[in-house]
Amino acid sequence: MPRPRKCRRIEFMPDNQYFYPKSKDFEEVIISFEEVEALRLSDLEAMEQDSASEKMNVSRGTFQRIINSARHKIADAIINGKAIRIEGGDYELMSGNGNGMGHCRRFRGGRD
């Protein structure tokens, strides 16, 4: 039996969770909330991977895999004209004071 996934901390829930190309015939790419958080910390906030991984409560290697997966999916969507849907993942939403919801739950799309 595989080891359970470690809960990832996120502080940001995007208002827009679906982006689509102008063409009417397109496929979808699904990006998890923790992938969006990794992009935000690494690319938007310009954090180093060590501090960003610490903030998300994952190892540096795991953060690297998350960010690489997110970048690959976004590049695929932009280059090949695919829609981007943000949903799901194993995460704990942190409040403004740094406290979480108390436990990690598996979220499967939509906003909780």
Phi and psi restraints in degrees (value plus and minus 20) as a CYANA .aco file:
   2 PRO   PHI     -91.0   -51.0
   2 PRO   PSI     135.9   175.9
   3 ARG   PHI     -87.3   -47.3
   3 ARG   PSI     118.3   158.3
   4 PRO   PHI     -84.0   -44.0
   4 PRO   PSI     127.5   167.5
   5 ARG   PHI     -89.4   -49.4
   5 ARG   PSI     120.7   160.7
   6 LYS   PHI     -95.2   -55.2
   6 LYS   PSI     121.4   161.4
   7 CYS   PHI     -89.2   -49.2
   7 CYS   PSI     112.7   152.7
   8 ARG   PHI    -121.2   -81.2
   8 ARG   PSI     116.0   156.0
   9 ARG   PHI    -108.7   -68.7
   9 ARG   PSI     113.6   153.6
  10 ILE   PHI    -149.5  -109.5
  10 ILE   PSI     131.7   171.7
  11 GLU   PHI    -138.1   -98.1
  11 GLU   PSI     -21.7    18.3
  12 PHE   PHI    -153.9  -113.9
  12 PHE   PSI     108.5   148.5
  13 MET   PHI    -136.4   -96.4
  13 MET   PSI      95.2   135.2
  14 PRO   PHI     -86.8   -46.8
  14 PRO   PSI     121.2   161.2
  15 ASP   PHI     -88.5   -48.5
  15 ASP   PSI     -61.7   -21.7
  16 ASN   PHI    -116.3   -76.3
  16 ASN   PSI     100.8   140.8
  17 GLN   PHI    -133.6   -93.6
  17 GLN   PSI      -7.8    32.2
  18 TYR   PHI    -167.3  -127.3
  18 TYR   PSI     108.2   148.2
  19 PHE   PHI    -149.7  -109.7
  19 PHE   PSI     115.4   155.4
  20 TYR   PHI    -157.9  -117.9
  20 TYR   PSI     134.7   174.7
  21 PRO   PHI     -97.5   -57.5
  21 PRO   PSI     148.1   188.1
  22 LYS   PHI     -88.5   -48.5
  22 LYS   PSI     -52.4   -12.4
  23 SER   PHI     -85.1   -45.1
  23 SER   PSI     132.6   172.6
  24 LYS   PHI    -106.7   -66.7
  24 LYS   PSI     -38.3     1.7
  25 ASP   PHI    -129.9   -89.9
  25 ASP   PSI      84.5   124.5
  26 PHE   PHI    -167.0  -127.0
  26 PHE   PSI     137.4   177.4
  27 GLU   PHI    -116.2   -76.2
  27 GLU   PSI     152.7   192.7
  28 GLU   PHI    -136.4   -96.4
  28 GLU   PSI     129.1   169.1
  29 VAL   PHI    -138.8   -98.8
  29 VAL   PSI     110.4   150.4
  30 ILE   PHI    -123.3   -83.3
  30 ILE   PSI     105.6   145.6
  31 ILE   PHI    -135.9   -95.9
  31 ILE   PSI     112.1   152.1
  32 SER   PHI     -98.8   -58.8
  32 SER   PSI     143.0   183.0
  33 PHE   PHI     -83.6   -43.6
  33 PHE   PSI     -54.3   -14.3
  34 GLU   PHI     -90.9   -50.9
  34 GLU   PSI     -48.2    -8.2
  35 GLU   PHI     -88.2   -48.2
  35 GLU   PSI     -59.7   -19.7
  36 VAL   PHI     -83.4   -43.4
  36 VAL   PSI     -62.4   -22.4
  37 GLU   PHI     -83.3   -43.3
  37 GLU   PSI     -61.0   -21.0
  38 ALA   PHI     -83.0   -43.0
  38 ALA   PSI     -61.8   -21.8
  39 LEU   PHI     -82.1   -42.1
  39 LEU   PSI     -63.4   -23.4
  40 ARG   PHI     -81.3   -41.3
  40 ARG   PSI     -67.9   -27.9
  41 LEU   PHI     -86.9   -46.9
  41 LEU   PSI     -65.0   -25.0
  42 SER   PHI     -96.3   -56.3
  42 SER   PSI     -69.6   -29.6
  43 ASP   PHI    -113.9   -73.9
  43 ASP   PSI     -60.5   -20.5
  44 LEU   PHI    -103.8   -63.8
  44 LEU   PSI     -65.9   -25.9
  45 GLU   PHI    -106.5   -66.5
  45 GLU   PSI     -29.1    10.9
  46 ALA   PHI      34.6    74.6
  46 ALA   PSI      21.0    61.0
  47 MET   PHI    -102.5   -62.5
  47 MET   PSI     129.6   169.6
  48 GLU   PHI     -89.4   -49.4
  48 GLU   PSI     133.4   173.4
  49 GLN   PHI     -83.0   -43.0
  49 GLN   PSI     -54.3   -14.3
  50 ASP   PHI     -81.1   -41.1
  50 ASP   PSI     -69.5   -29.5
  51 SER   PHI     -92.8   -52.8
  51 SER   PSI     -55.0   -15.0
  52 ALA   PHI     -86.9   -46.9
  52 ALA   PSI     -60.5   -20.5
  53 SER   PHI     -87.4   -47.4
  53 SER   PSI     -56.6   -16.6
  54 GLU   PHI     -83.6   -43.6
  54 GLU   PSI     -62.6   -22.6
  55 LYS   PHI     -84.7   -44.7
  55 LYS   PSI     -53.1   -13.1
  56 MET   PHI    -109.4   -69.4
  56 MET   PSI     -23.1    16.9
  57 ASN   PHI      46.5    86.5
  57 ASN   PSI      19.6    59.6
  58 VAL   PHI    -153.3  -113.3
  58 VAL   PSI     146.4   186.4
  59 SER   PHI     -93.9   -53.9
  59 SER   PSI     144.8   184.8
  60 ARG   PHI     -83.0   -43.0
  60 ARG   PSI     -59.4   -19.4
  61 GLY   PHI     -83.1   -43.1
  61 GLY   PSI     -61.7   -21.7
  62 THR   PHI     -85.5   -45.5
  62 THR   PSI     -62.2   -22.2
  63 PHE   PHI     -79.3   -39.3
  63 PHE   PSI     -62.5   -22.5
  64 GLN   PHI     -80.8   -40.8
  64 GLN   PSI     -62.3   -22.3
  65 ARG   PHI     -86.1   -46.1
  65 ARG   PSI     -60.2   -20.2
  66 ILE   PHI     -83.8   -43.8
  66 ILE   PSI     -67.8   -27.8
  67 ILE   PHI     -87.8   -47.8
  67 ILE   PSI     -57.9   -17.9
  68 ASN   PHI     -84.8   -44.8
  68 ASN   PSI     -60.9   -20.9
  69 SER   PHI     -83.3   -43.3
  69 SER   PSI     -64.9   -24.9
  70 ALA   PHI     -82.7   -42.7
  70 ALA   PSI     -65.0   -25.0
  71 ARG   PHI     -84.8   -44.8
  71 ARG   PSI     -59.0   -19.0
  72 HIS   PHI     -83.6   -43.6
  72 HIS   PSI     -64.8   -24.8
  73 LYS   PHI     -85.0   -45.0
  73 LYS   PSI     -61.1   -21.1
  74 ILE   PHI     -88.5   -48.5
  74 ILE   PSI     -61.3   -21.3
  75 ALA   PHI     -81.6   -41.6
  75 ALA   PSI     -62.4   -22.4
  76 ASP   PHI     -80.3   -40.3
  76 ASP   PSI     -64.3   -24.3
  77 ALA   PHI     -84.7   -44.7
  77 ALA   PSI     -63.2   -23.2
  78 ILE   PHI     -90.4   -50.4
  78 ILE   PSI     -67.2   -27.2
  79 ILE   PHI     -88.0   -48.0
  79 ILE   PSI     -60.8   -20.8
  80 ASN   PHI    -121.2   -81.2
  80 ASN   PSI     -10.8    29.2
  81 GLY   PHI      44.4    84.4
  81 GLY   PSI      25.2    65.2
  82 LYS   PHI    -124.2   -84.2
  82 LYS   PSI     133.7   173.7
  83 ALA   PHI     -97.3   -57.3
  83 ALA   PSI     133.7   173.7
  84 ILE   PHI    -136.1   -96.1
  84 ILE   PSI     101.0   141.0
  85 ARG   PHI    -133.1   -93.1
  85 ARG   PSI     110.3   150.3
  86 ILE   PHI    -122.6   -82.6
  86 ILE   PSI      97.6   137.6
  87 GLU   PHI    -185.5  -145.5
  87 GLU   PSI     137.6   177.6
  88 GLY   PHI      53.0    93.0
  88 GLY   PSI    -199.9  -159.9
  89 GLY   PHI     103.0   143.0
  89 GLY   PSI     153.1   193.1
  90 ASP   PHI    -128.9   -88.9
  90 ASP   PSI      80.0   120.0
  91 TYR   PHI    -167.9  -127.9
  91 TYR   PSI     140.7   180.7
  92 GLU   PHI    -140.3  -100.3
  92 GLU   PSI     102.2   142.2
  93 LEU   PHI    -100.7   -60.7
  93 LEU   PSI     102.3   142.3
  94 MET   PHI    -108.7   -68.7
  94 MET   PSI     121.7   161.7
  95 SER   PHI    -103.2   -63.2
  95 SER   PSI     155.7   195.7
  96 GLY   PHI     -82.4   -42.4
  96 GLY   PSI     -46.0    -6.0
  97 ASN   PHI    -110.7   -70.7
  97 ASN   PSI     -12.3    27.7
  98 GLY   PHI      71.1   111.1
  98 GLY   PSI     -22.1    17.9
  99 ASN   PHI    -111.2   -71.2
  99 ASN   PSI     122.4   162.4
 100 GLY   PHI    -111.1   -71.1
 100 GLY   PSI    -193.0  -153.0
 101 MET   PHI     -97.5   -57.5
 101 MET   PSI     -24.7    15.3
 102 GLY   PHI      86.1   126.1
 102 GLY   PSI     -47.5    -7.5
 103 HIS   PHI    -177.8  -137.8
 103 HIS   PSI     142.1   182.1
 104 CYS   PHI    -111.7   -71.7
 104 CYS   PSI     114.1   154.1
 105 ARG   PHI    -148.1  -108.1
 105 ARG   PSI     136.7   176.7
 106 ARG   PHI    -107.9   -67.9
 106 ARG   PSI      98.0   138.0
 107 PHE   PHI    -121.0   -81.0
 107 PHE   PSI     115.2   155.2
 108 ARG   PHI    -141.3  -101.3
 108 ARG   PSI      48.5    88.5
 109 GLY   PHI      67.8   107.8
 109 GLY   PSI     140.2   180.2
 110 GLY   PHI      50.7    90.7
 110 GLY   PSI     158.8   198.8
 111 ARG   PHI    -124.8   -84.8
 111 ARG   PSI     118.3   158.3
